[in-house]
Amino acid sequence: MRADDGADGPEHQLVGVRFGTSSPFEQRFGYSRVVRVGPLALTAGCTATIDGVVQAPGDAAGQAAIAFGVGLGALARVGLGSEAVIATRMYIVDPGDADAVGLVHSDVFGQVRPVATMVVVAGLIDPAMLIEVELTAWAG
């Protein structure tokens, strides 16, 4: 990541760490699973895909639990736990899954109570994926 301060001087490198996983999309599409710069950490979209295979087919709650686990595992790589999560975003393909996914969110983050957004989308990159989540955390 580079930041240009607008001055005529050289660009400055932002201090941060990035980690990837075995996701086939990360290398192909050029992104990291998690990036932390100072106290801020963000995950990429996390699904129930493990070693290239979508887990819990047809089970939005099961996929949600796995996807949140993937996101929390990524945050752990940069030294943060669920207590640091300040925002979540959930993308679901079927509005009928909202309650089941919301209850999983409550199980995972009920004591933390981050701000949350749930959006119904037309589809995800693999038709077997029912949910994708993103986590934002703050170490402060």
ZIQUIHU-V211870 format. One record per residue. N is the residue number from 1. RES is the residue in one small letter. NEAR is the number of other C-alpha atoms within 10 Angstrom. Layout:
<<N:RES:NEAR> <N:RES:NEAR>>
//
This chain:
<<1:m:10> <2:r:9> <3:a:10> <4:d:12> <5:d:10> <6:g:8> <7:a:7> <8:d:7> <9:g:8> <10:p:10> <11:e:12> <12:h:11> <13:q:10> <14:l:12> <15:v:10> <16:g:14> <17:v:15> <18:r:17> <19:f:15> <20:g:15> <21:t:15> <22:s:12> <23:s:16> <24:p:12> <25:f:13> <26:e:14> <27:q:12> <28:r:8> <29:f:8> <30:g:7> <31:y:14> <32:s:20> <33:r:22> <34:v:26> <35:v:23> <36:r:23> <37:v:15> <38:g:13> <39:p:12> <40:l:17> <41:a:24> <42:l:23> <43:t:23> <44:a:19> <45:g:19> <46:c:23> <47:t:25> <48:a:27> <49:t:21> <50:i:15> <51:d:11> <52:g:11> <53:v:13> <54:v:18> <55:q:18> <56:a:18> <57:p:14> <58:g:12> <59:d:16> <60:a:24> <61:a:21> <62:g:18> <63:q:24> <64:a:29> <65:a:20> <66:i:21> <67:a:24> <68:f:25> <69:g:17> <70:v:23> <71:g:23> <72:l:22> <73:g:17> <74:a:27> <75:l:26> <76:a:13> <77:r:16> <78:v:17> <79:g:12> <80:l:20> <81:g:16> <82:s:20> <83:e:14> <84:a:20> <85:v:23> <86:i:18> <87:a:17> <88:t:21> <89:r:16> <90:m:24> <91:y:23> <92:i:24> <93:v:19> <94:d:15> <95:p:12> <96:g:11> <97:d:16> <98:a:20> <99:d:12> <100:a:15> <101:v:24> <102:g:16> <103:l:15> <104:v:19> <105:h:20> <106:s:13> <107:d:11> <108:v:17> <109:f:17> <110:g:11> <111:q:10> <112:v:14> <113:r:15> <114:p:19> <115:v:11> <116:a:14> <117:t:12> <118:m:16> <119:v:14> <120:v:15> <121:v:14> <122:a:9> <123:g:15> <124:l:15> <125:i:8> <126:d:10> <127:p:10> <128:a:17> <129:m:24> <130:l:27> <131:i:32> <132:e:22> <133:v:22> <134:e:24> <135:l:26> <136:t:22> <137:a:23> <138:w:18> <139:a:15> <140:g:7>>
//
